[in-house]
Amino acid sequence: MQVNFFARKRRNSLIYCALILVLTICAIIITEYDVVKGFTSVPKAAEWAVSNFYPNAEAMDKLPDIIASLLETLLVSIAATTIAAGFALFFAIMGSQTTGGDGVLSFIGRSVATLFRNIDVAAWSMILLLSFGQSVLTGYFALFFGSFGFLTRAFIESIDEVSNSSVEALRATGASFLCIIFKSVIPSSIPQMISWILFTVETNIRNATLIGILTGTGIGFLFSLYYKSLNYSSASLVVLVIVVTILLIETISNYVRRVIL
């Protein structure tokens, strides 16, 4: 019986690998992608980057402007994430099977989370450009909507995972709904929720760079401006500042996660 199980599992794995290979070959044929040319162009691209894409003295003079734009991007990302987390908590309590049950509220909470989570942040920014134009507000709402959908789903799973037993115990004692929320659900779920919020902040800082290119704001706009004007030295400094910032924030987030979890 065990031999048949492993044989079937190996056969299924081979089928999936073959299917992926066929899809890859079909994609290469349809797009007319030259695999050999793609790999052989990597050394030339690396050589160009080493020769042109590095900060120089002229680029360092623009560092204050880059830092100012970076701070704007950071503040927008953090504000969008934290405010979205507040709304996400409300809809997660509605959508959770532990607190919302299987009724209409649960359906609404989960549907809202699914809708907002499945629309990419870049798509939100392009949609919102029609209403707000190229402004910081466009980037803020794009990050807000994307964060709201993701955090709602993450909070629902956190509540269902860690709060079920304590909620049942409080219900058995006749505790009110608000008592269950503030005495059980939030205290038991808050460490995981904070971890998800920190992860979303990291993600939003990366997304904000792309959104800045689309909306003409923040650090992304500076990169686009320098790159399109062929000022590769300044563009490389922007990339370097973004990478250092993301690594620093990720280090801080990992430390906070180790402390609270």
C-alpha positions in Angstrom: 0.0 0.0 0.0 2.8 2.4 0.9 4.7 1.5 -2.2 1.7 2.3 -4.4 1.3 5.7 -2.6 4.9 6.7 -3.3 4.7 5.4 -6.9 1.5 7.5 -7.5 3.1 10.6 -5.9 6.2 10.2 -8.1 4.1 9.7 -11.2 2.0 12.9 -10.4 5.2 14.9 -9.8 6.6 13.8 -13.2 3.3 14.7 -14.9 3.4 18.2 -13.3 7.0 18.7 -14.3 6.3 17.7 -17.9 3.3 20.0 -17.9 5.4 23.0 -16.7 8.0 22.1 -19.3 5.4 22.0 -22.1 4.0 25.4 -21.0 7.5 26.9 -20.9 8.3 25.7 -24.4 4.9 27.0 -25.7 5.5 30.4 -24.1 9.0 30.6 -25.7 7.6 29.8 -29.1 4.6 32.2 -28.9 6.7 35.1 -27.6 9.6 34.3 -30.0 12.0 34.6 -27.1 15.6 33.7 -27.9 16.9 31.8 -24.9 20.5 31.7 -26.1 20.5 35.4 -26.8 18.9 36.1 -23.4 21.6 34.3 -21.5 24.5 35.6 -23.6 23.4 39.2 -23.1 23.8 38.9 -19.3 27.6 39.6 -19.3 27.1 42.6 -21.6 24.4 44.0 -19.3 26.7 43.5 -16.2 29.6 45.2 -18.0 27.4 48.2 -18.9 26.1 48.4 -15.3 29.7 48.3 -13.9 30.8 51.0 -16.4 27.8 53.4 -16.1 25.5 52.5 -13.3 27.4 53.8 -10.2 27.2 56.9 -8.0 29.7 59.7 -8.6 30.5 63.0 -7.0 27.8 64.8 -9.0 25.2 62.2 -7.9 26.2 62.7 -4.3 25.2 66.4 -4.5 21.6 65.1 -5.1 21.6 63.0 -2.0 19.5 65.5 0.1 16.8 65.5 -2.6 16.8 61.7 -2.7 16.6 61.4 1.1 13.7 63.9 1.2 11.8 61.9 -1.5 12.6 58.7 0.4 11.2 60.0 3.6 8.0 61.0 1.7 7.7 57.5 0.4 8.3 55.9 3.8 5.7 58.1 5.5 3.1 57.4 2.8 3.8 53.6 3.1 3.6 53.5 6.9 0.5 55.7 7.0 -1.3 53.6 4.3 -0.4 50.4 6.1 -1.4 51.4 9.6 -4.7 53.0 8.7 -5.5 50.0 6.4 -4.7 47.7 9.4 -7.5 49.4 11.5 -10.1 48.9 8.8 -8.8 45.4 8.1 -9.2 44.4 11.8 -12.9 45.5 11.7 -13.6 43.5 8.5 -11.5 40.5 9.8 -13.7 40.3 12.9 -16.7 40.3 10.6 -15.2 37.7 8.2 -13.7 35.3 10.8 -15.6 32.1 11.4 -14.6 32.4 15.1 -16.2 35.8 15.6 -18.5 36.4 12.6 -19.8 32.9 12.3 -21.1 31.6 8.9 -23.7 34.3 8.4 -24.0 37.4 6.2 -21.3 39.3 8.1 -18.7 36.6 7.5 -19.6 36.5 3.8 -19.3 40.3 3.5 -16.0 40.4 5.3 -14.4 37.6 3.2 -15.8 39.0 0.0 -14.4 42.5 0.6 -11.0 40.9 1.4 -11.0 38.8 -1.7 -12.0 41.8 -3.9 -9.3 44.2 -2.7 -6.6 41.5 -2.3 -6.9 40.3 -5.9 -6.4 43.7 -7.5 -2.7 44.6 -7.7 -1.4 47.8 -6.3 -0.2 48.9 -9.7 -3.7 48.4 -11.0 -5.1 50.4 -8.2 -2.7 53.3 -8.9 -3.8 53.3 -12.6 -7.5 53.3 -11.7 -7.0 56.1 -9.1 -5.0 58.2 -11.6 -8.3 58.9 -13.3 -9.7 60.4 -10.1 -6.8 62.1 -8.4 -4.2 62.5 -11.1 -0.5 62.3 -10.5 -0.4 63.1 -6.8 0.7 61.7 -3.4 -3.0 60.9 -2.7 -3.1 58.5 -5.6 -0.1 56.5 -4.3 -1.5 56.6 -0.7 -4.9 55.2 -1.7 -3.3 52.6 -4.0 -1.2 51.3 -1.1 -4.2 51.6 1.3 -6.5 49.5 -0.8 -3.8 46.8 -1.5 -2.8 46.7 2.2 -6.5 46.6 3.3 -7.3 43.5 1.2 -4.1 41.6 2.2 -4.3 42.5 5.9 -8.0 41.6 6.1 -7.3 38.1 4.8 -4.2 37.7 7.0 -6.1 38.9 10.1 -9.0 36.5 9.4 -6.6 33.6 9.4 -4.8 34.8 12.5 -8.1 35.1 14.4 -9.3 31.7 13.3 -6.0 30.1 14.1 -5.2 31.4 17.6 -8.5 32.6 19.1 -10.9 29.7 18.7 -10.5 27.9 22.1 -10.5 31.1 24.2 -13.5 32.5 22.4 -15.4 29.2 23.1 -14.5 29.4 26.7 -15.7 33.0 27.1 -19.0 32.1 25.3 -19.6 29.3 27.7 -19.4 31.8 30.5 -22.0 34.1 28.9 -19.5 36.9 27.9 -20.8 39.6 25.5 -19.5 39.9 22.0 -17.4 43.0 22.8 -16.0 41.3 25.8 -14.9 38.4 23.6 -13.3 40.7 21.1 -11.3 42.8 23.6 -10.5 40.1 26.2 -9.7 37.2 23.8 -9.5 37.9 20.1 -7.3 41.0 20.1 -4.9 40.0 22.9 -4.3 36.5 21.5 -4.0 37.7 17.8 -2.1 40.9 18.3 1.5 39.4 18.0 0.7 37.8 14.6 -1.2 40.9 13.5 1.8 43.1 14.3 4.0 40.7 12.3 1.7 41.0 9.3 1.7 44.8 9.6 5.5 44.9 9.6 5.6 42.6 6.6 3.1 44.8 4.8 5.2 48.0 5.5 8.2 46.3 3.9 6.2 45.3 0.9 4.6 48.7 0.5 8.0 50.5 0.5 9.0 48.3 -2.4 5.6 48.9 -4.1 5.7 52.7 -3.5 8.8 52.9 -5.7 6.8 51.5 -8.6 3.8 53.6 -7.8 5.9 56.7 -7.7 7.0 56.1 -11.3 3.3 55.9 -12.3 2.1 58.8 -10.1 5.1 61.1 -10.5 5.8 61.2 -6.7 8.3 60.1 -4.2 11.5 58.2 -4.7 10.1 56.4 -7.7 9.6 59.6 -9.6 13.2 60.7 -8.9 14.5 57.4 -10.3 12.3 57.7 -13.4 13.4 61.3 -13.9 17.1 60.5 -13.6 17.0 57.4 -15.7 15.0 59.0 -18.5 17.4 62.0 -18.6 20.3 59.4 -18.9 21.7 60.5 -15.5 22.6 56.9 -14.6 24.9 57.9 -11.7 22.0 59.6 -9.9 19.6 56.8 -10.8 22.1 54.3 -9.3 22.3 56.3 -6.1 18.5 56.1 -5.8 18.6 52.4 -6.2 21.3 52.1 -3.7 19.4 54.2 -1.1 16.3 52.1 -1.7 18.1 48.8 -1.2 19.9 50.0 2.0 16.5 51.3 3.4 14.7 48.1 2.7 17.5 46.0 4.3 17.5 48.3 7.3 13.7 48.1 7.7 13.7 44.3 7.2 16.3 44.0 9.9 14.2 46.0 12.3 11.1 44.1 11.4 12.8 40.7 12.0 14.0 41.9 15.4 10.5 43.1 16.4 9.0 39.8 15.2 11.5 37.8 17.4 10.6 39.9 20.4 6.8 39.7 20.1 6.4 36.1 18.8 
